[in-house]
Amino acid sequence: MLLTADAEAEAVPLDPGPIDVLKIAHHGSEDAGLDALLDRAMPRLAVVSVGSDNPYGHPTPATMSTLSRHRVPAMRTDEAGDVTIDVTRRGWEASGD
């Protein structure tokens, strides 16, 4: 898992290699480096931590479109509630409230 907090992809000077889960930076605001990060990391799931009806328009349509183009499913906290990721020896599973 790569938990980016508010560091947008172009500000993250690392190449994580393939990952399972990517927490999208800054509530899903526009991120010019997201496309390249998705190319490198190839996450199986993206999580967007965002409040319902926020006044900033997050996540942006551009961010959601980029995830869609890369075929990365997304869980949004404004839709799924709290997102929980359970990790076991057999793998991992994500669920919402």
N, CA, C and O atoms as CSV, one atom per row, in Angstrom:
chain,resi,resn,atom,element,x,y,z
A,1,MET,N,N,0.847,-1.174,0.000
A,1,MET,CA,C,0.000,0.000,0.000
A,1,MET,C,C,0.888,1.230,0.000
A,1,MET,O,O,1.928,1.277,0.656
A,2,LEU,N,N,0.446,2.219,-0.753
A,2,LEU,CA,C,1.134,3.505,-0.763
A,2,LEU,C,C,0.156,4.545,-0.241
A,2,LEU,O,O,-0.865,4.825,-0.870
A,3,LEU,N,N,0.480,5.117,0.922
A,3,LEU,CA,C,-0.368,6.120,1.561
A,3,LEU,C,C,0.295,7.476,1.346
A,3,LEU,O,O,1.280,7.806,2.007
A,4,THR,N,N,-0.245,8.249,0.428
A,4,THR,CA,C,0.413,9.469,-0.023
A,4,THR,C,C,0.108,10.707,0.808
A,4,THR,O,O,0.767,11.731,0.627
A,5,ALA,N,N,-0.863,10.653,1.708
A,5,ALA,CA,C,-1.298,11.828,2.475
A,5,ALA,C,C,-1.648,12.943,1.496
A,5,ALA,O,O,-2.483,12.743,0.614
A,6,ASP,N,N,-1.028,14.112,1.634
A,6,ASP,CA,C,-1.321,15.222,0.727
A,6,ASP,C,C,-0.258,15.390,-0.347
A,6,ASP,O,O,-0.323,16.346,-1.120
A,7,ALA,N,N,0.719,14.494,-0.419
A,7,ALA,CA,C,1.788,14.603,-1.416
A,7,ALA,C,C,1.292,14.115,-2.763
A,7,ALA,O,O,1.080,12.918,-2.960
A,8,GLU,N,N,1.109,15.040,-3.683
A,8,GLU,CA,C,0.672,14.655,-5.019
A,8,GLU,C,C,1.780,13.894,-5.724
A,8,GLU,O,O,2.953,14.042,-5.383
A,9,ALA,N,N,1.419,13.091,-6.693
A,9,ALA,CA,C,2.335,12.131,-7.318
A,9,ALA,C,C,3.599,12.775,-7.867
A,9,ALA,O,O,4.678,12.193,-7.757
A,10,GLU,N,N,3.493,13.955,-8.452
A,10,GLU,CA,C,4.683,14.588,-9.016
A,10,GLU,C,C,5.663,15.015,-7.930
A,10,GLU,O,O,6.835,15.256,-8.220
A,11,ALA,N,N,5.200,15.113,-6.679
A,11,ALA,CA,C,6.073,15.492,-5.571
A,11,ALA,C,C,6.656,14.271,-4.862
A,11,ALA,O,O,7.468,14.416,-3.948
A,12,VAL,N,N,6.252,13.081,-5.272
A,12,VAL,CA,C,6.728,11.855,-4.625
A,12,VAL,C,C,7.879,11.288,-5.453
A,12,VAL,O,O,7.651,10.664,-6.489
A,13,PRO,N,N,9.108,11.504,-5.001
A,13,PRO,CA,C,10.273,11.074,-5.787
A,13,PRO,C,C,10.624,9.613,-5.549
A,13,PRO,O,O,11.751,9.290,-5.175
A,14,LEU,N,N,9.662,8.739,-5.766
A,14,LEU,CA,C,9.953,7.321,-5.588
A,14,LEU,C,C,9.234,6.515,-6.638
A,14,LEU,O,O,8.258,6.957,-7.244
A,15,ASP,N,N,9.736,5.342,-6.832
A,15,ASP,CA,C,9.102,4.405,-7.751
A,15,ASP,C,C,8.730,3.188,-6.915
A,15,ASP,O,O,9.574,2.325,-6.673
A,16,PRO,N,N,7.477,3.106,-6.470
A,16,PRO,CA,C,7.108,2.045,-5.550
A,16,PRO,C,C,7.027,0.665,-6.178
A,16,PRO,O,O,6.969,-0.338,-5.467
A,17,GLY,N,N,7.022,0.604,-7.502
A,17,GLY,CA,C,6.791,-0.685,-8.142
A,17,GLY,C,C,5.331,-1.056,-7.967
A,17,GLY,O,O,4.547,-0.250,-7.466
A,18,PRO,N,N,4.948,-2.261,-8.371
A,18,PRO,CA,C,3.547,-2.666,-8.269
A,18,PRO,C,C,3.065,-2.669,-6.816
A,18,PRO,O,O,3.756,-3.156,-5.921
A,19,ILE,N,N,1.879,-2.121,-6.599
A,19,ILE,CA,C,1.282,-2.086,-5.261
A,19,ILE,C,C,-0.155,-2.574,-5.356
A,19,ILE,O,O,-0.732,-2.635,-6.441
A,20,ASP,N,N,-0.717,-2.915,-4.224
A,20,ASP,CA,C,-2.108,-3.351,-4.192
A,20,ASP,C,C,-3.065,-2.173,-4.039
A,20,ASP,O,O,-4.071,-2.091,-4.743
A,21,VAL,N,N,-2.749,-1.258,-3.114
A,21,VAL,CA,C,-3.674,-0.173,-2.791
A,21,VAL,C,C,-2.933,1.153,-2.817
A,21,VAL,O,O,-1.838,1.281,-2.271
A,22,LEU,N,N,-3.549,2.141,-3.463
A,22,LEU,CA,C,-3.023,3.504,-3.490
A,22,LEU,C,C,-4.053,4.416,-2.865
A,22,LEU,O,O,-5.193,4.479,-3.323
A,23,LYS,N,N,-3.653,5.134,-1.806
A,23,LYS,CA,C,-4.512,6.168,-1.242
A,23,LYS,C,C,-4.252,7.415,-2.069
A,23,LYS,O,O,-3.136,7.936,-2.072
A,24,ILE,N,N,-5.262,7.895,-2.764
A,24,ILE,CA,C,-5.131,9.048,-3.644
A,24,ILE,C,C,-4.864,10.302,-2.814
A,24,ILE,O,O,-5.509,10.532,-1.791
A,25,ALA,N,N,-3.915,11.099,-3.262
A,25,ALA,CA,C,-3.483,12.281,-2.514
A,25,ALA,C,C,-4.543,13.370,-2.485
A,25,ALA,O,O,-5.362,13.507,-3.393
A,26,HIS,N,N,-4.493,14.125,-1.419
A,26,HIS,CA,C,-5.218,15.382,-1.249
A,26,HIS,C,C,-6.677,15.314,-1.663
A,26,HIS,O,O,-7.166,16.163,-2.409
A,27,HIS,N,N,-7.366,14.292,-1.170
A,27,HIS,CA,C,-8.811,14.145,-1.351
A,27,HIS,C,C,-9.244,14.017,-2.813
A,27,HIS,O,O,-10.407,14.245,-3.144
A,28,GLY,N,N,-8.304,13.651,-3.679
A,28,GLY,CA,C,-8.644,13.477,-5.088
A,28,GLY,C,C,-8.589,14.750,-5.903
A,28,GLY,O,O,-9.229,14.850,-6.950
A,29,SER,N,N,-7.819,15.734,-5.426
A,29,SER,CA,C,-7.673,16.961,-6.217
A,29,SER,C,C,-6.875,16.648,-7.480
A,29,SER,O,O,-6.304,15.566,-7.614
A,30,GLU,N,N,-6.843,17.607,-8.405
A,30,GLU,CA,C,-6.091,17.371,-9.646
A,30,GLU,C,C,-4.630,17.106,-9.322
A,30,GLU,O,O,-4.051,17.751,-8.449
A,31,ASP,N,N,-4.043,16.156,-10.028
A,31,ASP,CA,C,-2.673,15.730,-9.769
A,31,ASP,C,C,-2.012,15.408,-11.104
A,31,ASP,O,O,-2.267,14.361,-11.699
A,32,ALA,N,N,-1.168,16.312,-11.561
A,32,ALA,CA,C,-0.534,16.158,-12.874
A,32,ALA,C,C,0.327,14.901,-12.969
A,32,ALA,O,O,0.547,14.394,-14.069
A,33,GLY,N,N,0.811,14.396,-11.854
A,33,GLY,CA,C,1.672,13.222,-11.884
A,33,GLY,C,C,0.956,11.900,-11.670
A,33,GLY,O,O,1.595,10.848,-11.687
A,34,LEU,N,N,-0.364,11.929,-11.468
A,34,LEU,CA,C,-1.099,10.693,-11.166
A,34,LEU,C,C,-1.009,9.679,-12.290
A,34,LEU,O,O,-0.833,8.488,-12.032
A,35,ASP,N,N,-1.124,10.122,-13.515
A,35,ASP,CA,C,-1.074,9.209,-14.660
A,35,ASP,C,C,0.222,8.401,-14.663
A,35,ASP,O,O,0.194,7.181,-14.826
A,36,ALA,N,N,1.346,9.072,-14.486
A,36,ALA,CA,C,2.647,8.393,-14.483
A,36,ALA,C,C,2.788,7.469,-13.273
A,36,ALA,O,O,3.346,6.378,-13.389
A,37,LEU,N,N,2.285,7.900,-12.110
A,37,LEU,CA,C,2.354,7.051,-10.921
A,37,LEU,C,C,1.546,5.776,-11.129
A,37,LEU,O,O,1.991,4.694,-10.745
A,38,LEU,N,N,0.367,5.892,-11.731
A,38,LEU,CA,C,-0.450,4.706,-11.997
A,38,LEU,C,C,0.244,3.768,-12.976
A,38,LEU,O,O,0.138,2.548,-12.851
A,39,ASP,N,N,0.956,4.335,-13.953
A,39,ASP,CA,C,1.734,3.506,-14.882
A,39,ASP,C,C,2.785,2.688,-14.144
A,39,ASP,O,O,2.996,1.515,-14.450
A,40,ARG,N,N,3.444,3.311,-13.170
A,40,ARG,CA,C,4.531,2.638,-12.440
A,40,ARG,C,C,4.013,1.699,-11.355
A,40,ARG,O,O,4.533,0.596,-11.181
A,41,ALA,N,N,2.991,2.137,-10.631
A,41,ALA,CA,C,2.551,1.392,-9.453
A,41,ALA,C,C,1.506,0.323,-9.755
A,41,ALA,O,O,1.416,-0.670,-9.032
A,42,MET,N,N,0.721,0.509,-10.804
A,42,MET,CA,C,-0.315,-0.441,-11.201
A,42,MET,C,C,-1.161,-0.939,-10.021
A,42,MET,O,O,-1.283,-2.147,-9.823
A,43,PRO,N,N,-1.751,-0.019,-9.230
A,43,PRO,CA,C,-2.527,-0.457,-8.068
A,43,PRO,C,C,-3.774,-1.229,-8.469
A,43,PRO,O,O,-4.345,-1.014,-9.538
A,44,ARG,N,N,-4.174,-2.121,-7.597
A,44,ARG,CA,C,-5.387,-2.896,-7.821
A,44,ARG,C,C,-6.617,-2.187,-7.269
A,44,ARG,O,O,-7.746,-2.529,-7.620
A,45,LEU,N,N,-6.394,-1.185,-6.394
A,45,LEU,CA,C,-7.483,-0.421,-5.801
A,45,LEU,C,C,-6.961,0.968,-5.446
A,45,LEU,O,O,-5.818,1.119,-5.014
A,46,ALA,N,N,-7.802,1.973,-5.631
A,46,ALA,CA,C,-7.507,3.332,-5.174
A,46,ALA,C,C,-8.536,3.707,-4.114
A,46,ALA,O,O,-9.719,3.396,-4.250
A,47,VAL,N,N,-8.082,4.371,-3.069
A,47,VAL,CA,C,-8.977,4.856,-2.023
A,47,VAL,C,C,-8.893,6.377,-2.012
A,47,VAL,O,O,-7.805,6.951,-1.956
A,48,VAL,N,N,-10.060,7.022,-2.066
A,48,VAL,CA,C,-10.133,8.480,-2.028
A,48,VAL,C,C,-10.831,8.873,-0.734
A,48,VAL,O,O,-12.010,8.573,-0.542
A,49,SER,N,N,-10.104,9.546,0.154
A,49,SER,CA,C,-10.668,10.022,1.408
A,49,SER,C,C,-11.216,11.420,1.173
A,49,SER,O,O,-10.462,12.379,1.003
A,50,VAL,N,N,-12.545,11.521,1.166
A,50,VAL,CA,C,-13.195,12.787,0.816
A,50,VAL,C,C,-14.537,12.896,1.527
A,50,VAL,O,O,-15.268,11.914,1.658
A,51,GLY,N,N,-14.850,14.105,1.985
A,51,GLY,CA,C,-16.119,14.334,2.656
A,51,GLY,C,C,-17.267,14.497,1.670
A,51,GLY,O,O,-17.073,14.952,0.543
A,52,SER,N,N,-18.445,14.126,2.101
A,52,SER,CA,C,-19.644,14.286,1.272
A,52,SER,C,C,-19.930,15.758,1.032
A,52,SER,O,O,-19.788,16.584,1.933
A,53,ASP,N,N,-20.334,16.079,-0.188
A,53,ASP,CA,C,-20.734,17.443,-0.554
A,53,ASP,C,C,-19.702,18.487,-0.157
A,53,ASP,O,O,-20.061,19.577,0.287
A,54,ASN,N,N,-18.416,18.159,-0.315
A,54,ASN,CA,C,-17.386,19.138,0.045
A,54,ASN,C,C,-17.413,20.302,-0.942
A,54,ASN,O,O,-17.732,20.103,-2.114
A,55,PRO,N,N,-17.087,21.499,-0.498
A,55,PRO,CA,C,-17.181,22.679,-1.364
A,55,PRO,C,C,-16.058,22.791,-2.396
A,55,PRO,O,O,-16.066,23.710,-3.215
A,56,TYR,N,N,-15.096,21.873,-2.371
A,56,TYR,CA,C,-13.944,21.957,-3.264
A,56,TYR,C,C,-14.117,21.138,-4.547
A,56,TYR,O,O,-13.295,21.230,-5.459
A,57,GLY,N,N,-15.179,20.342,-4.613
A,57,GLY,CA,C,-15.408,19.528,-5.801
A,57,GLY,C,C,-14.521,18.299,-5.867
A,57,GLY,O,O,-14.281,17.757,-6.946
A,58,HIS,N,N,-14.030,17.856,-4.712
A,58,HIS,CA,C,-13.176,16.668,-4.678
A,58,HIS,C,C,-14.028,15.409,-4.560
A,58,HIS,O,O,-15.076,15.437,-3.915
A,59,PRO,N,N,-13.611,14.336,-5.154
A,59,PRO,CA,C,-12.490,14.226,-6.077
A,59,PRO,C,C,-12.841,14.878,-7.410
A,59,PRO,O,O,-14.007,14.917,-7.800
A,60,THR,N,N,-11.850,15.379,-8.090
A,60,THR,CA,C,-12.116,16.054,-9.357
A,60,THR,C,C,-12.467,15.035,-10.439
A,60,THR,O,O,-12.028,13.886,-10.377
A,61,PRO,N,N,-13.246,15.446,-11.414
A,61,PRO,CA,C,-13.542,14.564,-12.545
A,61,PRO,C,C,-12.262,14.090,-13.241
A,61,PRO,O,O,-12.203,12.954,-13.714
A,62,ALA,N,N,-11.243,14.942,-13.309
A,62,ALA,CA,C,-9.986,14.557,-13.968
A,62,ALA,C,C,-9.322,13.396,-13.232
A,62,ALA,O,O,-8.816,12.469,-13.864
A,63,THR,N,N,-9.321,13.442,-11.905
A,63,THR,CA,C,-8.714,12.359,-11.120
A,63,THR,C,C,-9.481,11.058,-11.320
A,63,THR,O,O,-8.880,10.003,-11.522
A,64,MET,N,N,-10.804,11.134,-11.263
A,64,MET,CA,C,-11.603,9.923,-11.433
A,64,MET,C,C,-11.469,9.382,-12.854
A,64,MET,O,O,-11.476,8.167,-13.055
A,65,SER,N,N,-11.350,10.258,-13.828
A,65,SER,CA,C,-11.155,9.839,-15.215
A,65,SER,C,C,-9.812,9.144,-15.398
A,65,SER,O,O,-9.719,8.142,-16.107
A,66,THR,N,N,-8.774,9.674,-14.762
A,66,THR,CA,C,-7.444,9.055,-14.844
A,66,THR,C,C,-7.481,7.652,-14.257
A,66,THR,O,O,-6.918,6.724,-14.839
A,67,LEU,N,N,-8.134,7.484,-13.114
A,67,LEU,CA,C,-8.259,6.152,-12.516
A,67,LEU,C,C,-9.019,5.214,-13.453
A,67,LEU,O,O,-8.642,4.054,-13.623
A,68,SER,N,N,-10.070,5.715,-14.046
A,68,SER,CA,C,-10.870,4.910,-14.965
A,68,SER,C,C,-10.061,4.481,-16.186
A,68,SER,O,O,-10.117,3.320,-16.592
A,69,ARG,N,N,-9.314,5.406,-16.768
A,69,ARG,CA,C,-8.481,5.070,-17.940
A,69,ARG,C,C,-7.471,3.976,-17.620
A,69,ARG,O,O,-7.127,3.166,-18.480
A,70,HIS,N,N,-7.005,3.959,-16.387
A,70,HIS,CA,C,-6.030,2.940,-15.965
A,70,HIS,C,C,-6.713,1.691,-15.420
A,70,HIS,O,O,-6.054,0.747,-14.982
A,71,ARG,N,N,-8.041,1.700,-15.454
A,71,ARG,CA,C,-8.847,0.571,-14.970
A,71,ARG,C,C,-8.559,0.241,-13.507
A,71,ARG,O,O,-8.471,-0.925,-13.121
A,72,VAL,N,N,-8.417,1.289,-12.708
A,72,VAL,CA,C,-8.202,1.121,-11.274
A,72,VAL,C,C,-9.527,1.406,-10.573
A,72,VAL,O,O,-10.003,2.541,-10.603
A,73,PRO,N,N,-10.127,0.408,-9.950
A,73,PRO,CA,C,-11.362,0.661,-9.213
A,73,PRO,C,C,-11.077,1.582,-8.028
A,73,PRO,O,O,-9.991,1.548,-7.450
A,74,ALA,N,N,-12.051,2.394,-7.680
A,74,ALA,CA,C,-11.866,3.344,-6.588
A,74,ALA,C,C,-12.966,3.190,-5.546
A,74,ALA,O,O,-14.133,2.978,-5.874
A,75,MET,N,N,-12.569,3.302,-4.292
A,75,MET,CA,C,-13.513,3.390,-3.180
A,75,MET,C,C,-13.387,4.802,-2.631
A,75,MET,O,O,-12.289,5.258,-2.311
A,76,ARG,N,N,-14.511,5.484,-2.524
A,76,ARG,CA,C,-14.557,6.855,-2.029
A,76,ARG,C,C,-15.258,6.864,-0.679
A,76,ARG,O,O,-16.306,6.238,-0.517
A,77,THR,N,N,-14.685,7.570,0.292
A,77,THR,CA,C,-15.303,7.594,1.612
A,77,THR,C,C,-16.626,8.349,1.621
A,77,THR,O,O,-17.458,8.116,2.498
A,78,ASP,N,N,-16.838,9.255,0.655
A,78,ASP,CA,C,-18.131,9.937,0.593
A,78,ASP,C,C,-19.231,9.006,0.107
A,78,ASP,O,O,-20.413,9.291,0.299
A,79,GLU,N,N,-18.865,7.918,-0.508
A,79,GLU,CA,C,-19.845,6.938,-0.999
A,79,GLU,C,C,-19.855,5.657,-0.168
A,79,GLU,O,O,-20.920,5.096,0.092
A,80,ALA,N,N,-18.687,5.194,0.248
A,80,ALA,CA,C,-18.580,3.908,0.941
A,80,ALA,C,C,-18.485,4.045,2.454
A,80,ALA,O,O,-18.525,3.040,3.163
A,81,GLY,N,N,-18.359,5.271,2.962
A,81,GLY,CA,C,-18.120,5.450,4.388
A,81,GLY,C,C,-16.665,5.122,4.695
A,81,GLY,O,O,-15.808,5.190,3.813
A,82,ASP,N,N,-16.389,4.767,5.941
A,82,ASP,CA,C,-15.019,4.394,6.299
A,82,ASP,C,C,-14.587,3.194,5.475
A,82,ASP,O,O,-15.336,2.226,5.339
A,83,VAL,N,N,-13.388,3.255,4.931
A,83,VAL,CA,C,-12.845,2.148,4.151
A,83,VAL,C,C,-11.883,1.380,5.052
A,83,VAL,O,O,-10.954,1.949,5.626
A,84,THR,N,N,-12.122,0.089,5.161
A,84,THR,CA,C,-11.279,-0.786,5.965
A,84,THR,C,C,-10.587,-1.771,5.040
A,84,THR,O,O,-11.216,-2.355,4.158
A,85,ILE,N,N,-9.290,-1.954,5.245
A,85,ILE,CA,C,-8.534,-2.928,4.466
A,85,ILE,C,C,-7.980,-3.958,5.437
A,85,ILE,O,O,-7.120,-3.657,6.265
A,86,ASP,N,N,-8.484,-5.170,5.320
A,86,ASP,CA,C,-8.032,-6.276,6.165
A,86,ASP,C,C,-6.955,-7.045,5.424
A,86,ASP,O,O,-7.157,-7.478,4.289
A,87,VAL,N,N,-5.812,-7.212,6.070
A,87,VAL,CA,C,-4.686,-7.932,5.483
A,87,VAL,C,C,-4.470,-9.209,6.275
A,87,VAL,O,O,-4.335,-9.183,7.498
A,88,THR,N,N,-4.440,-10.328,5.560
A,88,THR,CA,C,-4.189,-11.618,6.180
A,88,THR,C,C,-3.079,-12.322,5.407
A,88,THR,O,O,-2.550,-11.787,4.432
A,89,ARG,N,N,-2.744,-13.490,5.840
A,89,ARG,CA,C,-1.726,-14.294,5.134
A,89,ARG,C,C,-2.198,-14.676,3.737
A,89,ARG,O,O,-1.386,-14.914,2.843
A,90,ARG,N,N,-3.514,-14.733,3.555
A,90,ARG,CA,C,-4.061,-15.127,2.264
A,90,ARG,C,C,-4.262,-13.965,1.305
A,90,ARG,O,O,-4.624,-14.180,0.148
A,91,GLY,N,N,-4.039,-12.754,1.755
A,91,GLY,CA,C,-4.236,-11.591,0.896
A,91,GLY,C,C,-4.877,-10.446,1.648
A,91,GLY,O,O,-4.684,-10.294,2.854
A,92,TRP,N,N,-5.632,-9.650,0.936
A,92,TRP,CA,C,-6.276,-8.497,1.544
A,92,TRP,C,C,-7.677,-8.331,0.974
A,92,TRP,O,O,-8.005,-8.835,-0.100
A,93,GLU,N,N,-8.487,-7.605,1.733
A,93,GLU,CA,C,-9.865,-7.357,1.318
A,93,GLU,C,C,-10.264,-5.970,1.795
A,93,GLU,O,O,-9.992,-5.608,2.940
A,94,ALA,N,N,-10.899,-5.199,0.940
A,94,ALA,CA,C,-11.360,-3.860,1.284
A,94,ALA,C,C,-12.862,-3.859,1.430
A,94,ALA,O,O,-13.574,-4.536,0.688
A,95,SER,N,N,-13.345,-3.082,2.407
A,95,SER,CA,C,-14.784,-2.951,2.585
A,95,SER,C,C,-15.098,-1.544,3.090
A,95,SER,O,O,-14.252,-0.873,3.680
A,96,GLY,N,N,-16.327,-1.121,2.843
A,96,GLY,CA,C,-16.819,0.157,3.346
A,96,GLY,C,C,-17.807,-0.080,4.467
A,96,GLY,O,O,-18.213,-1.213,4.728
A,97,ASP,N,N,-18.191,1.008,5.131
A,97,ASP,CA,C,-19.174,0.904,6.217
A,97,ASP,C,C,-20.397,0.162,5.790
A,97,ASP,O,O,-21.321,-0.014,6.585
